[in-house]
């Protein structure tokens, strides 16, 4: 029994309990436990065997017992009881993002809707808007939510897929007769969602490689098997394709199977203009292979510098390479700190010392601990007294730490009027302030834009967190004039966040590139609520690279001392 199945049962239970109007705190307990289980790096079966399930944040003895019951029986008595009380069709339509239990009850009760296909048909016919509490706008939101759901089913967030891809690559390196092996395709380009996992290897014995690959633990089904390509499906339905080529073709094949279709067309066209044929086997002049063993060799044969995988999308990278304009992208090794981590002071799972220890293991120099502000009570927002206590603890820690330093920060709520959740005298005492919208997502474009711009105009706000508010596969971003926000951020020296949590990745790559052209600089924050989520800094760096950002444009590359000077510098723009 995989942790994903435990999470699915807990989430279904929370939704059914919400439909039935059960205790809100119990509902939230199941929701929080599902999030924590999904994000833990530990093997849930191992934790259960060692009686350590309560080490998962949000899992107490009662929920640990329920997890053990699921692992032992494949289900849960309480879950089955809830299913008896809630029609299956009602649960089905609740999968649509943005469709709440109250609206679902109306749709099911009034029209007997028992499936997403039926819901979509009636919404397209305009037959929902006359029901109690449902308007034409609700129909539009339902159709948008259905499209979002289908997109999420076709492609999965990068952060959910990448760890499995990396495990398979490492297994092949250690156990199969391969010379070289690498992720390829969209996962290597760090696209925010991935349809399947592409892996490329070179070997003189591809048959043994395929034997090893098809026997790996995640494999549930062999779709096709051949001498050079094998496709399998994992136990949770994800397809993995492995291609094996001779060593002399590895570089050409890696270029071919990494680049987008459009990028590859551009590269082949460039080759044709030089009298070369470019394919997955090599670069050829006539019948003679002139390159192919390495990617660098392939690009050099075409008169190009090495183009990083994240840029291979046909967004001008070939032309920039020919003209010597390719930027030197920020690298993960240049990242010195994390600008957005939550602690036990709000809804995080770790103490300040545990956060610092994790940073030390990651090779980081500093971490900004930015817990929620007081109005976000659902996330344990800090009142001024708790914030003052946290500040004292951070100061004491820093005084005794010779390497890792902590910044006392806050993720401060932006009100509907653009006001901030703490008065200026409290904000002035913080090392870093990141301002965020977590409520009022359905406000007009004008209101949302005004909220964000007003926040940038505070002398104490350093960063705008997850600027569009989107959740990949779950929620579109709120309506906002991003260009106006970029202009305000550039003028006020306010940084925009690349939120590295795998369901956000917000700003996305395209918007990062647009914003950078207006002079905006960026922060990367893992938004970690569990210690292992700090590793998502790598995903945020991938977004920055896809957005063509350099180290100078990402403030995480600064030392603790340099960052402190930069953050204090904003106030100089606002003379008293």
C-alpha positions as CSV (number, residue, x, y, z in Angstrom):
1,X,0.0,0.0,0.0
2,X,1.6,3.2,-1.2
3,X,1.4,6.5,0.7
4,X,-0.5,8.0,-2.3
5,X,-3.4,5.6,-1.6
6,X,-3.5,6.5,2.1
7,X,-3.6,10.2,1.0
8,X,-6.4,9.6,-1.4
9,X,-8.5,7.9,1.3
10,X,-7.9,10.7,3.8
11,X,-8.8,13.3,1.2
12,X,-11.9,11.5,0.2
13,X,-12.9,11.2,3.8
14,X,-12.4,14.9,4.4
15,X,-14.6,15.8,1.4
16,X,-17.4,13.4,2.5
17,X,-17.3,14.7,6.0
18,X,-17.6,18.2,4.7
19,X,-20.6,17.2,2.6
20,X,-22.2,15.7,5.7
21,X,-21.4,18.8,7.8
22,X,-19.2,17.0,10.3
23,X,-16.8,18.7,12.7
24,X,-14.5,21.2,10.8
25,X,-11.5,20.5,13.0
26,X,-11.6,16.7,12.2
27,X,-11.9,17.5,8.5
28,X,-8.8,19.7,8.7
29,X,-7.0,17.0,10.6
30,X,-7.5,14.6,7.7
31,X,-6.5,17.2,5.2
32,X,-3.4,18.2,7.0
33,X,-2.4,14.6,7.5
34,X,-2.8,13.8,3.8
35,X,-0.6,16.8,2.9
36,X,2.1,15.7,5.4
37,X,2.0,12.1,4.2
38,X,2.3,13.1,0.6
39,X,5.3,15.3,1.3
40,X,7.2,13.1,3.6
41,X,10.3,11.5,2.1
42,X,10.1,8.6,4.5
43,X,8.7,5.2,3.5
44,X,5.3,4.9,5.2
45,X,5.5,1.1,5.4
46,X,8.8,1.4,7.2
47,X,7.4,4.0,9.6
48,X,4.5,1.8,10.4
49,X,6.7,-1.2,11.0
50,X,8.8,0.8,13.4
51,X,5.7,2.3,15.1
52,X,6.9,5.8,14.1
53,X,3.9,7.1,12.1
54,X,3.4,9.8,14.7
55,X,6.7,11.4,13.5
56,X,4.8,12.6,10.5
57,X,3.5,16.1,11.2
58,X,-0.2,16.2,11.9
59,X,-0.4,12.5,12.5
60,X,-1.3,11.6,16.1
61,X,-2.0,8.3,17.7
62,X,-5.6,8.1,16.4
63,X,-4.6,8.9,12.8
64,X,-1.6,6.6,13.0
65,X,-4.0,3.8,14.0
66,X,-6.2,4.5,10.9
67,X,-3.1,4.5,8.7
68,X,-2.1,1.1,10.1
69,X,-5.6,-0.2,9.4
70,X,-5.4,1.0,5.8
71,X,-2.0,-0.6,5.3
72,X,-3.3,-3.9,6.8
73,X,-6.7,-4.1,5.0
74,X,-6.5,-1.8,2.0
75,X,-9.3,0.4,3.4
76,X,-10.8,1.9,6.6
77,X,-14.0,1.1,8.4
78,X,-14.8,4.8,8.8
79,X,-14.1,5.4,5.1
80,X,-16.5,2.6,4.1
81,X,-19.2,4.0,6.4
82,X,-18.9,7.5,4.9
83,X,-19.1,6.0,1.4
84,X,-22.5,4.4,2.4
85,X,-23.8,7.8,3.4
86,X,-22.5,9.9,0.4
87,X,-23.6,9.0,-3.2
88,X,-20.6,8.1,-5.3
89,X,-21.7,10.6,-8.0
90,X,-21.5,13.4,-5.5
91,X,-17.9,12.5,-4.6
92,X,-17.0,12.3,-8.3
93,X,-18.1,15.9,-9.1
94,X,-16.3,17.2,-6.0
95,X,-13.1,16.4,-7.8
96,X,-13.6,19.5,-10.0
97,X,-11.3,22.3,-8.7
98,X,-13.2,25.1,-7.1
99,X,-16.5,23.2,-6.8
100,X,-17.3,23.2,-3.1
101,X,-19.6,20.8,-1.1
102,X,-22.5,23.2,-0.9
103,X,-22.7,23.7,-4.7
104,X,-22.1,20.0,-5.3
105,X,-25.1,19.1,-3.0
106,X,-27.3,21.5,-5.1
107,X,-26.2,20.0,-8.4
108,X,-26.7,16.5,-7.2
109,X,-30.0,17.1,-5.4
110,X,-31.7,19.3,-8.0
111,X,-30.4,17.5,-11.2
112,X,-29.2,14.2,-10.0
113,X,-25.8,14.9,-11.6
114,X,-23.5,11.9,-10.9
115,X,-20.5,12.4,-13.1
116,X,-18.2,15.0,-14.5
117,X,-19.3,14.3,-18.1
118,X,-22.9,15.0,-17.3
119,X,-21.9,18.1,-15.3
120,X,-19.9,19.4,-18.2
121,X,-22.7,18.9,-20.7
122,X,-25.3,20.7,-18.6
123,X,-22.9,23.6,-17.9
124,X,-22.2,24.0,-21.6
125,X,-25.9,24.0,-22.3
126,X,-26.4,26.8,-19.6
127,X,-28.7,24.6,-17.6
128,X,-27.1,25.2,-14.2
129,X,-27.4,28.9,-13.7
130,X,-31.1,28.8,-12.7
131,X,-30.4,26.6,-9.7
132,X,-30.4,28.1,-6.2
133,X,-27.1,30.0,-5.6
134,X,-25.7,29.2,-9.1
135,X,-25.0,32.0,-11.6
136,X,-23.6,32.2,-15.1
137,X,-20.2,32.9,-13.6
138,X,-20.5,29.7,-11.6
139,X,-21.0,27.7,-14.8
140,X,-17.9,29.3,-16.3
141,X,-15.9,28.4,-13.2
142,X,-17.1,24.8,-13.4
143,X,-16.1,24.4,-17.0
144,X,-12.7,26.0,-16.2
145,X,-12.3,23.6,-13.3
146,X,-13.1,20.6,-15.4
147,X,-10.5,21.7,-18.0
148,X,-8.0,22.1,-15.2
149,X,-8.8,18.6,-13.8
150,X,-8.3,17.0,-17.2
151,X,-5.0,18.8,-17.7
152,X,-3.8,17.6,-14.3
153,X,-4.8,14.0,-15.1
154,X,-2.7,14.1,-18.3
155,X,0.4,15.7,-16.8
156,X,1.7,15.6,-13.3
157,X,3.7,18.2,-11.4
158,X,7.4,18.0,-11.9
159,X,8.1,17.8,-8.1
160,X,6.0,14.6,-7.9
161,X,7.7,12.9,-10.9
162,X,11.3,14.0,-10.6
163,X,12.2,12.0,-7.5
164,X,11.1,8.7,-9.2
165,X,13.0,9.6,-12.3
166,X,16.2,10.3,-10.3
167,X,15.8,7.0,-8.4
168,X,15.5,5.0,-11.7
169,X,18.5,6.8,-13.1
170,X,20.6,6.0,-10.0
171,X,19.4,2.4,-10.0
172,X,20.5,2.0,-13.7
173,X,23.9,3.6,-12.9
174,X,24.5,1.2,-10.0
175,X,23.0,-2.1,-11.4
176,X,22.9,-2.1,-15.2
177,X,25.8,-2.3,-17.7
178,X,25.5,1.4,-18.8
179,X,28.3,3.8,-19.8
180,X,26.2,6.9,-19.3
181,X,22.6,7.5,-18.3
182,X,20.5,10.6,-17.9
183,X,16.9,11.9,-17.7
184,X,15.7,13.4,-20.9
185,X,12.6,15.0,-22.3
186,X,10.4,17.5,-20.5
187,X,11.6,16.4,-17.1
188,X,15.2,17.3,-18.0
189,X,14.0,20.7,-19.3
190,X,12.3,21.2,-15.8
191,X,8.9,21.8,-17.3
192,X,6.4,22.4,-14.5
193,X,4.3,19.4,-15.5
194,X,5.4,16.1,-17.0
195,X,3.5,13.5,-19.0
196,X,5.9,10.7,-18.7
197,X,9.6,10.0,-17.8
198,X,12.2,9.8,-20.5
199,X,15.5,8.2,-19.8
200,X,18.5,7.7,-22.1
201,X,21.4,5.4,-21.6
202,X,24.4,4.2,-23.6
203,X,25.5,0.6,-23.4
204,X,27.3,-2.2,-25.4
205,X,24.8,-4.7,-23.9
206,X,21.3,-3.1,-24.3
207,X,19.5,-6.5,-23.7
208,X,20.9,-6.7,-20.1
209,X,20.0,-3.1,-19.5
210,X,16.4,-3.8,-20.5
211,X,16.3,-6.9,-18.3
212,X,17.4,-4.9,-15.3
213,X,15.0,-2.0,-16.1
214,X,11.9,-4.1,-16.4
215,X,12.6,-5.8,-13.1
216,X,12.8,-2.5,-11.1
217,X,10.3,-2.4,-8.1
218,X,8.2,0.5,-9.4
219,X,7.3,-1.4,-12.7
220,X,3.8,-2.8,-12.8
221,X,3.5,-3.4,-16.5
222,X,5.7,-3.7,-19.6
223,X,4.0,-1.8,-22.4
224,X,6.5,-2.5,-25.1
225,X,10.0,-4.0,-25.1
226,X,12.6,-3.7,-27.8
227,X,16.4,-3.8,-28.3
228,X,16.7,0.0,-28.1
229,X,13.4,1.2,-26.5
230,X,11.3,-0.2,-23.7
231,X,8.2,1.4,-22.1
232,X,6.8,0.5,-18.7
233,X,4.0,1.6,-16.5
234,X,4.4,2.1,-12.8
235,X,2.0,1.0,-10.1
236,X,0.4,4.5,-10.1
237,X,0.0,4.7,-13.9
238,X,3.1,6.7,-14.9
239,X,4.8,5.7,-18.1
240,X,8.7,5.5,-18.2
241,X,10.5,5.2,-21.5
242,X,14.1,4.0,-21.7
243,X,16.1,4.3,-24.8
244,X,19.6,2.7,-25.2
245,X,22.0,3.9,-27.8
246,X,25.7,3.2,-28.7
247,X,28.2,5.4,-26.8
248,X,29.2,7.3,-30.0
249,X,25.5,8.5,-30.4
250,X,24.8,9.3,-26.8
251,X,25.3,13.1,-27.1
252,X,23.2,13.4,-30.3
253,X,20.5,11.2,-28.8
254,X,20.5,13.3,-25.5
255,X,20.1,16.5,-27.5
256,X,17.3,14.9,-29.6
257,X,15.3,13.4,-26.7
258,X,15.8,16.5,-24.5
259,X,14.8,19.3,-26.8
260,X,11.2,20.3,-27.5
261,X,9.9,19.4,-30.9
262,X,10.2,23.0,-32.0
263,X,13.7,23.4,-30.7
264,X,14.8,20.2,-32.5
265,X,13.3,21.5,-35.8
266,X,15.3,24.8,-35.4
267,X,18.5,22.8,-34.8
268,X,17.9,20.6,-37.8
269,X,17.2,23.6,-40.0
270,X,20.5,25.2,-38.8
271,X,22.3,22.0,-39.7
272,X,20.8,21.9,-43.2
273,X,22.0,25.5,-43.8
274,X,25.5,24.2,-43.0
275,X,25.3,21.1,-45.2
276,X,24.8,18.8,-42.1
277,X,22.2,16.2,-41.2
278,X,21.3,16.2,-37.5
279,X,19.4,13.3,-35.9
280,X,19.4,11.1,-32.8
281,X,22.4,9.1,-34.2
282,X,24.8,12.0,-34.7
283,X,25.7,14.9,-36.9
284,X,26.6,13.8,-40.4
285,X,28.2,15.4,-43.4
286,X,27.1,13.1,-46.1
287,X,27.7,9.6,-44.7
288,X,30.5,10.7,-42.4
289,X,29.7,11.2,-38.7
290,X,31.3,14.5,-37.6
291,X,29.8,14.6,-34.0
292,X,27.5,12.8,-31.7
293,X,29.3,11.4,-28.6
294,X,28.6,14.4,-26.4
295,X,26.1,17.3,-26.5
296,X,28.9,19.8,-26.5
297,X,30.3,18.1,-29.6
298,X,26.9,18.3,-31.3
299,X,26.4,22.0,-30.6
300,X,30.0,22.9,-31.6
301,X,29.5,21.2,-35.0
302,X,26.6,23.5,-35.5
303,X,28.5,26.6,-34.5
304,X,26.6,27.0,-31.2
305,X,27.7,27.2,-27.6
306,X,26.2,24.6,-25.2
307,X,22.5,25.4,-24.7
308,X,21.3,24.4,-21.2
309,X,18.5,21.9,-21.3
310,X,16.0,24.2,-19.6
311,X,16.3,26.7,-22.5
312,X,15.6,24.2,-25.3
313,X,12.1,25.3,-26.0
314,X,12.5,27.4,-29.2
315,X,12.2,30.7,-27.4
316,X,15.1,32.4,-29.2
317,X,17.9,30.3,-27.6
318,X,19.3,29.2,-31.0
319,X,19.4,32.7,-32.3
320,X,20.9,34.0,-29.1
321,X,23.5,31.3,-29.2
322,X,24.5,32.2,-32.8
323,X,24.8,35.9,-31.8
324,X,26.7,35.3,-28.6
325,X,23.8,36.5,-26.4
326,X,23.1,33.4,-24.3
327,X,23.0,34.3,-20.6
328,X,25.0,32.3,-18.1
329,X,22.1,30.9,-16.1
330,X,22.0,30.8,-12.3
331,X,23.1,27.4,-11.0
332,X,21.9,25.5,-8.0
333,X,25.4,25.5,-6.6
334,X,25.3,29.4,-6.4
335,X,22.2,29.4,-4.2
336,X,23.3,30.4,-0.7
337,X,19.9,30.5,1.1
338,X,16.2,29.9,1.2
339,X,14.0,33.0,1.5
340,X,10.7,31.3,2.6
341,X,10.5,28.6,5.2
342,X,7.8,28.0,7.8
343,X,8.6,26.8,11.4
344,X,6.7,25.4,14.3
345,X,5.8,29.0,15.2
346,X,3.0,28.8,12.6
347,X,2.1,25.8,10.5
348,X,5.6,24.3,9.9
349,X,6.8,21.1,11.4
350,X,10.4,22.0,12.4
351,X,12.1,24.1,15.1
352,X,14.4,26.9,14.2
353,X,17.4,24.7,15.1
354,X,16.1,21.8,12.9
355,X,15.7,24.3,10.0
356,X,19.3,25.5,10.5
357,X,20.6,21.9,10.6
358,X,18.8,21.1,7.4
359,X,20.3,24.2,5.7
360,X,23.7,23.1,6.9
361,X,23.3,19.7,5.3
362,X,22.2,21.4,2.1
363,X,25.3,23.6,2.1
364,X,23.3,26.8,2.6
365,X,24.5,29.8,4.6
366,X,21.2,31.3,5.7
367,X,17.4,30.8,5.8
368,X,14.6,33.3,6.1
369,X,12.0,31.9,8.5
370,X,8.8,33.5,7.3
371,X,5.8,32.3,9.3
372,X,2.3,33.4,8.6
373,X,0.9,36.7,10.1
374,X,-1.8,37.0,12.6
375,X,-5.0,37.1,10.4
376,X,-4.3,33.7,8.8
377,X,-5.5,31.8,11.8
378,X,-6.1,28.6,9.9
379,X,-2.3,28.5,9.3
380,X,-1.5,29.4,12.9
381,X,-0.6,33.0,12.1
382,X,1.5,34.7,14.8
383,X,0.2,37.5,17.0
384,X,2.8,40.2,17.9
385,X,3.8,38.5,21.1
386,X,4.6,35.2,19.4
387,X,6.5,37.1,16.6
388,X,8.5,38.9,19.3
389,X,9.3,35.5,20.9
390,X,10.4,34.1,17.6
391,X,12.6,37.1,17.0
392,X,14.4,36.7,20.3
393,X,15.0,33.0,19.7
394,X,16.5,33.8,16.3
395,X,18.8,36.4,17.7
396,X,20.0,34.0,20.4
397,X,20.6,31.3,17.8
398,X,22.5,33.6,15.5
399,X,24.7,34.7,18.4
400,X,25.8,31.1,18.9
401,X,26.0,30.0,15.3
402,X,29.3,30.3,13.4
403,X,28.0,29.2,10.0
404,X,24.3,29.1,9.3
405,X,22.3,32.3,10.1
406,X,18.6,32.7,10.3
407,X,16.6,35.8,9.2
408,X,13.5,36.7,11.2
409,X,10.8,37.2,8.6
410,X,7.1,37.0,8.1
411,X,4.7,36.0,5.3
412,X,2.4,39.0,5.8
413,X,-1.2,39.0,4.5
414,X,-2.2,41.7,2.1
415,X,-5.8,42.9,2.9
416,X,-8.5,43.7,0.3
417,X,-7.5,47.4,0.6
418,X,-3.8,46.6,0.1
419,X,-3.0,47.1,3.8
420,X,-0.7,44.8,5.7
421,X,-1.4,42.5,8.6
422,X,1.1,44.1,11.0
423,X,1.6,47.8,11.7
424,X,4.8,49.5,10.4
425,X,6.5,49.5,13.8
426,X,6.4,45.7,13.8
427,X,7.4,45.3,10.2
428,X,10.3,47.6,10.7
429,X,11.8,45.2,13.3
430,X,11.9,42.2,10.9
431,X,14.8,41.2,8.7
432,X,12.6,40.3,5.8
433,X,9.0,40.7,4.9
434,X,7.2,38.8,2.2
435,X,3.7,40.0,1.4
436,X,1.1,37.5,0.1
437,X,-2.5,37.1,-0.9
438,X,-4.2,34.0,0.6
439,X,-7.8,35.2,0.6
440,X,-10.2,37.1,-1.7
441,X,-9.1,35.2,-4.9
442,X,-12.2,36.1,-6.7
443,X,-11.8,39.9,-6.4
444,X,-11.7,41.9,-9.7
445,X,-8.5,42.3,-11.7
446,X,-8.4,46.0,-10.6
447,X,-8.6,45.2,-6.9
448,X,-6.0,42.4,-7.0
449,X,-3.6,44.6,-9.0
450,X,-4.1,47.5,-6.6
451,X,-3.5,45.1,-3.6
452,X,-0.2,43.9,-4.9
453,X,1.0,47.3,-6.1
454,X,0.2,48.9,-2.7
455,X,2.2,46.2,-1.0
456,X,5.3,46.9,-3.1
457,X,5.0,50.6,-2.0
458,X,5.6,49.8,1.6
459,X,9.1,50.6,2.7
460,X,9.1,47.4,4.7
461,X,8.0,44.8,2.1
462,X,10.9,43.1,0.4
463,X,9.2,40.3,-1.6
464,X,5.8,39.6,-3.1
465,X,5.2,35.9,-2.5
466,X,3.7,33.6,-5.2
467,X,2.5,36.6,-7.2
468,X,-0.4,34.9,-9.1
469,X,-1.7,32.5,-6.4
470,X,-2.1,29.6,-8.8
471,X,-1.9,25.9,-7.7
472,X,-0.9,23.6,-10.6
473,X,-3.8,21.4,-11.6
474,X,-6.0,22.7,-8.8
475,X,-6.5,26.4,-9.1
476,X,-5.9,29.1,-11.7
477,X,-4.2,32.2,-10.6
478,X,-6.3,35.2,-9.7
479,X,-7.0,38.0,-12.2
480,X,-4.1,40.5,-12.1
481,X,-2.3,43.0,-14.3
482,X,1.1,41.5,-14.0
483,X,2.8,44.0,-16.2
484,X,1.7,46.8,-13.8
485,X,2.9,44.8,-10.8
486,X,6.3,44.3,-12.5
487,X,6.6,48.0,-13.2
488,X,5.8,48.8,-9.5
489,X,8.2,46.1,-8.2
490,X,11.0,47.5,-10.4
491,X,10.4,51.1,-9.2
492,X,10.3,50.2,-5.5
493,X,13.1,47.6,-5.6
494,X,10.6,44.9,-4.4
495,X,11.6,41.4,-5.4
496,X,9.2,38.8,-6.9
497,X,9.2,35.3,-5.5
498,X,9.7,32.1,-7.5
499,X,7.8,29.9,-5.0
500,X,9.5,26.6,-5.4
501,X,6.8,24.4,-3.9
502,X,6.0,21.9,-6.6
503,X,2.3,22.8,-6.8
504,X,3.0,26.5,-7.1
505,X,6.2,27.3,-9.1
506,X,4.9,30.8,-9.1
507,X,6.1,33.0,-10.9
508,X,6.4,30.6,-13.8
509,X,9.2,30.6,-16.3
510,X,7.6,32.8,-19.0
511,X,6.5,35.4,-16.5
512,X,10.0,35.5,-14.9
513,X,11.5,36.3,-18.3
514,X,8.9,39.1,-18.9
515,X,9.4,40.5,-15.4
516,X,13.2,40.4,-15.7
517,X,13.0,42.5,-18.9
518,X,11.5,45.3,-16.8
519,X,14.4,45.2,-14.3
520,X,12.8,43.1,-11.6
521,X,14.9,40.8,-9.5
522,X,13.8,37.6,-7.8
523,X,13.9,35.6,-4.7
524,X,13.5,31.8,-4.5
525,X,11.6,30.3,-1.6
526,X,10.9,26.7,-0.9
527,X,7.8,27.6,1.1
528,X,8.7,24.6,3.1
529,X,6.4,23.4,5.9
530,X,8.3,20.1,6.3
531,X,12.1,19.9,6.4
532,X,12.4,17.8,3.2
533,X,10.5,20.4,1.3
534,X,13.5,22.7,1.5
535,X,14.9,20.5,-1.3
536,X,12.4,22.2,-3.6
537,X,14.9,25.0,-4.0
538,X,16.2,22.9,-6.9
539,X,12.8,23.2,-8.6
540,X,12.7,27.0,-8.1
541,X,16.2,27.2,-9.6
542,X,14.9,25.2,-12.5
543,X,12.2,27.8,-13.1
544,X,14.7,30.6,-12.9
545,X,16.9,28.9,-15.5
546,X,13.9,28.3,-17.8
547,X,13.2,32.1,-17.3
548,X,16.8,32.8,-18.5
549,X,17.8,34.3,-15.2
550,X,21.4,34.9,-14.2
551,X,22.9,34.8,-10.7
552,X,22.8,38.6,-10.5
553,X,19.0,38.5,-10.9
554,X,18.4,36.1,-8.1
555,X,19.1,37.4,-4.6
556,X,19.5,33.9,-3.1
557,X,23.0,34.0,-4.5
558,X,24.1,36.7,-2.0
559,X,25.9,36.0,1.2
560,X,24.1,36.7,4.5
561,X,25.9,40.0,4.9
562,X,25.2,41.1,1.3
563,X,21.6,40.2,1.6
564,X,21.2,42.1,4.9
565,X,22.6,45.2,3.3
566,X,20.3,44.8,0.2
567,X,17.1,44.3,2.3
568,X,17.8,47.4,4.4
569,X,18.4,49.4,1.3
570,X,14.8,49.6,0.3
571,X,13.9,52.0,3.1
572,X,16.3,54.6,1.6
573,X,13.7,55.0,-1.3
574,X,11.2,56.3,1.3
575,X,12.5,59.4,3.0
576,X,10.8,60.2,6.3
